[in-house]
Amino acid sequence: MPLEDTSYQIAELTADHLHAVLSIERDSFKDPWSLSAFRNFIVLYRTSWVILDGSEIIGYIVSQWVLDEIHVLNVAVHKQRRREGIASALLDFLFDRARAQKMSDVYLEVRESNEAARGLYARYGFAELGIRKSYYHDGEDALVMHRRVRRSDRGSDAEGA
Ligand SMILES: CC(C)(COP(=O)(O)OP(=O)(O)OC[C@H]1O[C@@H](n2cnc3c(N)ncnc32)[C@H](O)[C@@H]1OP(=O)(O)O)[C@@H](O)C(=O)NCCC(=O)NCCS
């Protein structure tokens, strides 16, 4: 979804957004982050964003930037707004920033069974680096995924990691 063609806006995730974010979070994950987890994180790092349609929060991305590496820790889209390109817009935004700040690599973990997220990341050129056995509380494995940040590429147009 090209953001410039729409009324969507991306803004830094702040305490004012937490109520709406938590509602999407609880609707999206069986092991959702707590309010305090979000709150502590946004106090420490200013690298998380929400996407709004008018005044309504419809998705968010939480990331940690250390040296030249980014770790995407959380991304979710309102259940009723999926397959509209919202997560893609958030990833485009993240990669645009990453390029502007000369970051080199993006990493994330995803549940092996999470076909939607795996589809999204595959489309973004993330490649599987390995498996973290029993990474999640219920014992499910996580796939570790990686993509390099390249100066010229744009989000889903990437050719691969
Ligand atoms: C994963 C998630 C964030 C995707 O958000 P989204 O806004 O629906 O994603 P997009 O519309 O940008 O999808 C972009 C592409 O990703 C892939 N994709 C997205 N959802 C998919 C699905 N359910 N099945 C297969 N591929 C999917 C497709 O290639 C899609 O392109 P297309 O719609 O043109 O086919 C969303 O499903 C979600 O919030 N899930 C619950 C939370 C979650 O699992 N987060 C990821 C944790 S690692």
The ligand as an ORCA input file, in Angstrom:
! r2SCAN-3c Opt
* xyz 0 1
  C       0.939    -11.082      9.960
  C       0.152     -9.780      9.861
  C       0.859     -8.708     10.677
  C       0.046     -9.361      8.390
  O      -0.607     -8.092      8.340
  P      -1.417     -7.585      7.037
  O      -1.606     -6.124      7.173
  O      -2.621     -8.409      6.851
  O      -0.355     -7.900      5.888
  P      -0.360     -7.279      4.413
  O      -1.772     -6.963      3.998
  O       0.629     -6.173      4.365
  O       0.154     -8.530      3.566
  C       1.278     -8.461      2.713
  C       1.556     -9.841      2.154
  O       1.882    -10.746      3.215
  C       1.382    -12.055      2.874
  N       0.285    -12.426      3.780
  C      -0.386    -11.622      4.646
  N      -1.346    -12.339      5.292
  C      -1.275    -13.597      4.817
  C      -2.009    -14.787      5.095
  N      -3.028    -14.813      5.994
  N      -1.651    -15.916      4.451
  C      -0.644    -15.924      3.552
  N       0.079    -14.807      3.220
  C      -0.235    -13.676      3.859
  C       0.819    -11.931      1.460
  O       1.894    -12.134      0.563
  C       0.375    -10.475      1.451
  O       0.260     -9.945      0.162
  P      -1.163    -10.099     -0.621
  O      -2.245     -9.672      0.319
  O      -1.001     -9.167     -1.808
  O      -1.270    -11.543     -0.995
  C      -1.320     -9.985     10.391
  O      -1.853    -11.162      9.822
  C      -1.433    -10.071     11.897
  O      -1.554     -9.066     12.590
  N      -1.354    -11.322     12.439
  C      -1.436    -11.538     13.899
  C      -0.193    -11.048     14.582
  C       1.056    -11.732     14.046
  O       1.072    -12.939     13.794
  N       2.134    -10.955     13.902
  C       3.410    -11.435     13.412
  C       4.238    -11.938     14.532
  S       5.807    -12.563     13.963
*
